Amino acid sequence: MPIVDAQVHIWAGHKPTNPSHRQVENYSKDDLLKEMNAAGVDAAIIHPPGWDPNSSALAVEAARQHPNRLAILGNFPLDRPESKALVDGWKRWPGMLGLRFALNQPHQQTWLTDGTADWLWPAAERAGLPVALIGANVLQSIGGIAERHPGLKLIIDHFGRPDASWSHLPGVLAQAKHKNVALKATGAPSYSNEPYPYRNIHEHIRKLYDAFGPDRMFWGTDITRMPVSWKQCVTMFTEELPWLSGKDKELIMGRAVCNWLGWKLA
């Protein structure tokens, strides 16, 4: 069973501005691969982080060197007109499978509703670029985007970014009716206030599994902000959720995200 992490970051020369991430100036592809090897993780999808302005180039070089282990969901400034010219040739970059936008900064939080991002959806649909999203208004906006662009594959990040109460859960479940919307089940340990195996969130994960199914649910970690080892992030899903069948695990732990993004691993 291939284990593919749906979200990781690498960076150089900059400490993360998000205090939840490891406060180190460098986390290289060599650091990443060493931890992946120790945990039995076969491949991972890099999301270039905003705190390192050179993170996209770093990711491209990592994917170029390790095409069967590392791929990328990239990004560009949505509010700059020159970004529009990048979409059609995006997949020409080594490892680029699609796009991911974290719209968490105050000036970005209206972009899904004020027209700033409207140009992206038809362009990404035309280019066959899946788009992952996190930030304010995602749950309120993503259904309408999915309906207007049925050929566009969309991904909700981090379980819809729950808090400890999982107050976002109803809004996330409501998006499962859109067959072109998938869910990244990434960062699970950080959304529990209990120790491993985080049993108080298993029921929430089961509800999401029942709604989205194993073909549209992608395991991952965002490892540099996890409070436990990568191995435990794996075994939480492979050993602690008995209602997952063997086929379910194979999909959720890697096959499904590769299918969704079109990543043909050797």
Secondary structure, DSSP 8 states (H G I E B T S, - for coil): ---EEEEE--BSS---SSTTS---S-B-HHHHHHHHHHHT--EEEE---TT-TTHHHHHHHHHHH-TTTEEEEE---TT-GGGGGGSTTGGGSTTEEEEEEEE-SGGGTTTTTSSTTTTHHHHHHHHT--EEEEETTHHHHHHHHHHH-TT--EEE-GGG---TT-TTHHHHHGGGGSTTEEEEEE-GGGG-SS-TT-GGGHHHHHHHHHHH-GGGEEEE--GGG-SS-HHHHHHHHHTS-TTS-HHHHHIIIIIHHHHHHT----
